[in-house]
């Protein structure tokens, strides 16, 4: 997993590198030890999948402060995503 820091402290672009061989590929998408090494709480409390059928679909913004703040990952499997972080 490659972590690239963003201008917003504590926010990263995380890229997963695929190990490829004749069978196909294998990608590590979650590693508690690696996430914790970057200061992220890696305990999983919730996992959800969103599928949008129309281009341009807008999903909600969520305000979270301690003790309800959560580390979040966003992954786009197909198409594109425009993810916004507000500090």
Secondary structure as the mmCIF struct_conf table of DSSP 4:
data_model
#
loop_
_struct_conf.conf_type_id
_struct_conf.id
_struct_conf.beg_label_comp_id
_struct_conf.beg_label_asym_id
_struct_conf.beg_label_seq_id
_struct_conf.end_label_comp_id
_struct_conf.end_label_asym_id
_struct_conf.end_label_seq_id
STRN STRN1 UNK A 2 UNK A 5
BEND BEND1 UNK A 7 UNK A 8
TURN_TY1_P TURN_TY1_P1 UNK A 9 UNK A 10
STRN STRN2 UNK A 12 UNK A 15
HELX_LH_PP_P HELX_LH_PP_P1 UNK A 16 UNK A 17
STRN STRN3 UNK A 18 UNK A 21
TURN_TY1_P TURN_TY1_P2 UNK A 22 UNK A 23
STRN STRN4 UNK A 24 UNK A 27
HELX_RH_AL_P HELX_RH_AL_P1 UNK A 32 UNK A 37
TURN_TY1_P TURN_TY1_P3 UNK A 38 UNK A 39
BEND BEND2 UNK A 45 UNK A 45
BEND BEND3 UNK A 53 UNK A 54
TURN_TY1_P TURN_TY1_P4 UNK A 55 UNK A 56
TURN_TY1_P TURN_TY1_P5 UNK A 66 UNK A 67
BEND BEND4 UNK A 68 UNK A 68
BEND BEND5 UNK A 77 UNK A 79
#
